[in-house]
Each structure stands twice: as C-alpha cells, then as structure tokens.
Amino acid sequence: MSLSIALSQIWNKIYTTPVRNKSEHKKYLKRINLLARLPENKKHENVVLLIRTDDIGDYLLFRNTLKIYKEFADKVDSKLVLVGNQTWKIVFEKYDTNEVDEVIWLDKIKYEKVDSYFENFNKQIYAIKPTHTFVSAFARSLYLEDMIALASGAKSRIAWDKTEQKYPIWQKYFVNAAYIEVLKPSKNMQHESQLNHEFACRVSHHFTKYFIPEIPMENIPKKNNSVVIFPSAVSSQKRWPATNFIALCNYLIDSKNFDIIINGSEGDDKLIKQILKGIKNKSKVNNNCGNTLLNLMDEISTCKFLVSNDNSAAHIGAITKTTTFVLLNGNAFGRFFPYPEEVENVYPIYTKFFYNVLKKKGKAMLYNWKSASDIQKLKVDTVIKEIDKYV
C-alpha cells in the first residue's frame, strides 16, 4: 500500500467515524496533512528501517534482538537503519554500534510538538526509501511510531496489532492504519522482552530460542557492602513514600551495616534531600543523584543489591544480573514485572491488596493490569522481610 493510499484511507476514516474527539482528530489530521506533503516513493532501496523510540528501560529489554534484525538485513542484502530515542544514545554507542549500519536519533518532544522538526525528520526518513519498516514496540503511539512508519513509505510496514490493547476510543479506526501487516502475539501473558524476541523472529522468519536480556558489563568485583536505593518514579502511583525509604535505609545500616548509595533521576533533588535528612548515620550514605546513565549502570552492576521503584533502574539491575528488589503496585502486571522465570535475580514486592486480587483473579485476568493498587500501602516490614529472605 502506497503512502498516498494509506493517507487517503485515514482521511476517510477521520471524516466518517461515528466516534468523534474533535480536538484529537484535529491534532491527528494536522499531522496527516503534513505527511501528505511528502512525494510518493516510486523506488525503494535495499534498506530495513527499524523504529524503536521508547525509553531507556524499554531499550534495555529490546537491544539483544538487534542481532536478529541485522542477520535478516544481511540475508536480504540490505542496510539496517535504526530510528532511536536520543535519551539512550550513550548506551547504544557504548554497547551496540556494531549491530546496525546507521542510526537516526530522534528528539521525541520536538517531534510531537514542533511542526518544523516533525516535517524535517520525516523528510529524512522518506529519503531513505526503505523496503521494510518494522515497529517492534508492543505499545506504540499514533503520533510517533505510526507517523514515522507512514513517512518511510516502505512496501512492507509491520507492527503489533493494537486492536486488542487499551487505547482512547477515538483511535479505534486508526490504530493499525499505518501498517500493511499487523501481528498478534502467539501466546498470552508475555513479558516485554519475550514480545520483543517474538516480533524479531517473526518479521525476520528466523526463529531462535528466547534469551534473557543482558548487557556485557566490565569485570568489576562486587562491592559486597553497598546497596543502591533508587526512589524515583515517573508517577506518584508508583512512588513509595520517602518516609518508607528512610526507615528501610536506617534498618539496612543499623541491622546489616550496609553502605547506602542514594541515586535518582534529574529533578529528584527534593526527594533525595528528604531521604538523606531522615537517615541517622550520615557517614554510611553517599548521594549520587544525577549520575550519568553509564555511571549508574556501573554502580548498580557492582553493588550488593538494588532496591527500586518501577523504573529504568530496576531493569538495569535485571540485565546486569544484580540482585534487584522492585517495589510495585501491580500496574502493567506481567508486561514488565515479574520477569520470566529464566531471570533469577529480580524479586518483585507487591502491596498486600494486589496479592489478594492476584490470588482471587489469577495471573491471566490481571495481565497488563491498569487498576493499580496504592503503593503507599506497601509496608516497610513487608519489604524488609523479602530482602532478608535473599540477602
């Protein structure tokens, strides 16, 4: 299906859909009209375009599949071009540059908000003239991955089928409109890393055994007495209270004589200061908030264990084979946590409420669960008991 045909079908759906959201339809139509300025691709090059624009934790669960795409590109005598999120550029450049032939880095915020950037970026994608475009993210965006896929004008555009996922009702007629082919997962309740692996195998027609996500860290001995605490979270429903982290740190220092390393994301200064203020023995604590991503990965890979909310640090712990305790409210259960049984170093700790719901409804009913419980109710004693089981 050509770009012009795909866009005309989308235009028709916008104007005929009975489910209207005027503001979103107007925003979506504006983007489609900008894409329509691109000329039709009459010639395609030997290029495989792989689009992966989500965040660092998602990339860490995806990066080990790059070799599958590269083997496919080599097999069809094509160049592999990756569209990547610039936030994980530093990790890619250290570990993965040999897995692709070219990278186009994306500023997601500008792409979604600045029309001139949107147009210029899409022109760059269009100029590649790929034969194949693959969008491997299970949860993709109508305004991001789908727009880039359309701009590519590739003969073959493949993504996961989104019709059975949760999305705003106004998107009903557009969720798969950018693609020639969409795939349904072969089985239910797959972890994100398993979905990444299945997608790569199916589009490349090369089926391999699932492999655990991992990253080759430097051969640095473990600092047997240091514990990394990462209290950041993207939303309040995933953020364990600072007072609880304070109580946990005091226990780990007073009862276990551990050294504590507090780390966090940019903008967490107030939260970190609150935690540091409440820790009694200041000589046993280091504040490394604002560390670079690579330094954080080194720090986590060499510590005794990590305690983290549901964030990228927890996935860093998982792939560096660091003992990792993740504090969870049950949101997106099964998609990201718990990890597959092959991963033996990650220990999810849920609220009592979620455990009760899980016991009552079962794992299948709660897969990718959105009605999350209140993480504020996860007790310090519960976390301590879980840590004491394994440490």
N, C-alpha and C positions, 0 to 999 in steps of 0.2 A: 504494500500500500504506500503510495507516494505521500509526501508532506501535504500537498495541496488537497488530496482526497481526505486525508486524516483531519485536516483543519476544517474542511467543509462539513464533514460529519459532526465535528464538535460544535461548529456554529449552529447547525440544525438542531442539535440536542439542547443547546443553550436556550434557543428561542421556542422550543416546543415542549420542554419538560414541564410537567404539572407541578413539580416541587420547586418553588422559587425561593431564592435568597438573594434579594436584589443587590445588596452590597457585595456579596461574594461573587455573584455572577458577573457583576460589573468589573470587579478586580480580575477575575479569570479571563473574561472577554478581552480586557485590555492587553493581557499577556499574549493571548492567542493572536490578536491583531498585530502585535509587534513581531511575532514569529512569522506571520504571513508576508512580511517584507522580504524574507529570505527567498531567493530564486529556487526553482526546482532543481534537485540533483539529477542530472541526466547520466552521470558517470560515477561509479563507485570505485574506490581504491581498495587495495588489499590491507584493510585496517579493521581490527577488532577494537571497539570502544567499550571500555568497562567503566561504569559510573558508580562511584561509592562516595557519598558526600556527608554521611552522618558523623558522629563524634568519636573521640578517641577510644572509648570503651568498645564501641561497635567495630571500629577498625581493628582492634586487637583480636576480636573474635572472627574477623574476616581474612586477615593478612596471610594466614597459612594456605589459603586457597589460591593465592595469586599464581602459584606454580602450575596449577591445573589450567588456568586460562592461558598462561604462557605456552604450555605444551600444545594447547589447541591452536593458538595463533601460529606457532611454528609449523604445525601439521598442515594448516591451510595456506601456508606461505604468506602470512600476514604480519603486520606490525601490531603489537599490543599497546594501546594508549589508555592510560588511566586518568579519569577525572576524579581528583581527590580534594578533600577538605583541607585547607591550608593549616588548620589547627593541629593536625598530626604530621605535618611535613617533616618536622625534625626527627620523628621516629622512623618514618619511611626512609629518609635519606641515610639513616644510620644502618638500618637492617634490610631494606627491601629494594634498593635501587636496581639490583640485578634481575628482579622478577618481571620488569616491564621494559618496554622500549622507549616510552615517552610518558611524561606526566603533565597534565594541565591542572594547575592549582586554582581552586575556587574560593572566593570570599562569599560565604552563604548570605550574610546580612546584606551586602551590596547587591547580590543577585536578586534577592527577594524585594529590595526596597528602592533601588536606583535604576531607573529605566535605561539610562545610557550604558551602565555596566551590563545590564541584562542583554541589551542588543549586541554590544561588542563581544561579550562572552559567547553568545550563540553564533555569531558570525565566525568566531574562532573554531567552534565545534563543527559548524556547517562545512568549513573549508577542509576539514579532514576527509570528508566523503567516505565514512566507514561503510563496509558491507554488513557488519554485525554490530549491534549495540545491545549490551547486557546491563540490566539494572538488578543487582543482586540483593539489595536491601528488602527485607520482608515488609517493613513498614516504610513505605516511600511517600513522598509528598507530591501532590498535584502541581504545586507551584515550583518545585525544584527538580527532582529527578525526571519527572514526566516531561517538563519543558525542555530539558537538555536532550532527552531521548528524541523528542519530536524534532528539535533543531538539527540533530545528527542526520536525519533523512535516510537512515540506513534501510536497506532492503529487509533485514531481519532485526526486529526490535523485540526483545523478550524480557519479561519481568514476572514476579509472582502475581497470581490472581488476587485481587484485592476485594472482590465482591463479598467474600465471607468474613472479612475483617470489619472492625468497627470504624466508622467514619461518619462525618456530618451528612445528614440525609440529603442535602442539596447536591452532594457529589455523586449520587447514585448512578447517574448516567455517564459519568466521566472517568471513573476510577481506573478503567482499563483502556481508555480511548487512545492513548499514546502508543499502543503496542500492537504488533502483528500477532504475537502469541503470548499467552499467559499460562503459567504453570500452577497447578495445585500441589501442595505438599503430599508426598506419597503416604505419610502416616501422621497421626495427630500427636500433639504434645512433644514437639521437638524443641530442643534448646536452640538459641540463635546460632551457635557455632555449627550445629547439625544442619540447620536450614541453609547456612552459607555453603556447607560442603555439598549438600544435595543439589543445590542450584548449579554450582560449578560443574558437578559431574553430569548433570542432565543437559546443560547447554553445550558442553564440550563433547558429549557422547563418550566420555571416558570415566568409567565407574571405579572408584577406589574405596578402600575401607576408611571409615570415619577416623580422623586423627584428632587428638586433643590439641587445642590451641596452646602454643608455647612460643617463647622467644629466647634466642640464644644470648644469655647474659654473660658478662665477664666472669671468669673463675675467681670470684672473691669469696673468702670464707665468711660464714655466717657470724654476725655479732650476737653471740648467744644471749646477751643480757639486754638487748634493745628491743623495744616494742614500738611500732609505729601506730599512732592514733590519727585517723583521718575523719574529722567530724563534718565535713562539707556534704551538702546535698542540694540538688537543683530545685527542690520544692520542700515546703515546710512539712508535708505529709510523710516525707522520707527522712526527716532530720530528727535524730534522737536528741533530747534536750542536753544543753551544756552542763546542767547540774548533774546529770547522769554520767556524762563523760568524766566530770571531776571526781565523782565517787569511785568510778572504775579505776581511774589513774591512781588515786590515793591507795586503793586496795592493792594494785599491782606493785606499787612502790613499797608500801608498809609490810605487806604479807609475802611478797615474792622477790623483793629487792631488784625489780627491773628498772632499767633506764627507759625513760619515756621520750619519744620524738613526736612532737605535735606537728602535723602538716595540714595543709589546706589549699584551697583554690584562691585565686585573686578575689578580693572583696570579702574575705573571711576574717579580716583583722579583728573586728569587734568580737566575733565568736571565739577566736583563739585567745584573745586577751582575757575574756571572761573565764575560759577554762584555766589558763595559766594562773590567774589570780586566785582561783579556788584550790590549786594544788599546794599541799602543805610544804613538802620538801622540794624547794626550787632547784636545789643542786642536782637533782635526778632528772631534770627536764630540759630538753632543747626545743626551741621554737624554730622550725624550718618552713613556716608558712610562706608561700610564694616561690618555692623551689622550682627550678626548671623541670620540664616533663622528664627529661633524661635523668636528671639527678634524683627525681622522685622514684623512677624505676629502679635505679641503683640502690637507693635507700631501702625500698621495700624488699628487693631481692636479697638483701643481706641481713635483714632483721630476724629476730626470733619468731615473731608473728605480727600480723596486722589486724587491727580492729577498725572497721569502716562502716559507714552508711552505704546505701545502694548508690554507688558512683563509679567512676572510671578507676579509682584506686583499688577497689575490690577486684576488678578484672585484671589489673596489673598484678595483684597478688596471686590470682589464679594462674596466669600464664607464666609467671616466674617461679611457680611451684613453691611459693611461700605459704606457710600455714595462715589461713585467712578466715576471720570471723566476720560475717556480714550481718548487720542489724537491719531487719526487714519488716515491712508492714503487709507483705503479701501481694503488692502491686505487680502486675505482669508475671504472676507465678508461672514457673516453667519455661518462660521465654529466656530469662537471664539467670535466674536463681530458682531452685538449686541447679547446679551444674550436672551434666551427665555423670553416671556412676563411675565412668572411667577416670574422672577427676577426683582425686582423693585428698586434696589439701584445702578444700573450701567448705566451711561449715556455716550454713545459714541459720540464723536465730530469729524466729518469728514471735509475734505477740501471742499471748495465750488465746485471745479472741480468734486469731487466724487459725491457730492449731485446732481449735474446736470446730470452726467452719470446715476446715480441711478434713477432719475426721468424719464430719456429718455428710459432706457432699462428695468427697473423693477428689483425687487429683484431676481427673478428666473434666469434671464440672468447673474447676477453678483455673484451668489453663488460661494464661494471659488475662487473669482476673483484674478488673478495674475498680471494683468497690473495696478499696483498700481499707484496712483497719488503722486505728490511730497508733502510730509508733510511740507516742508519748506514754502509752500504757505498757511498753516493754520494760519490765523491771530490771534494775541493776543486778539483783540477786540471780535472776534468770541468766543473764549474760555471764556473770562470774561462774556459775555452776557449769555452763557449757565450756567456758575456757579451761576450767580446772579439770574437765574430763580428758582433755587432749594435751595439756601443757604441764 
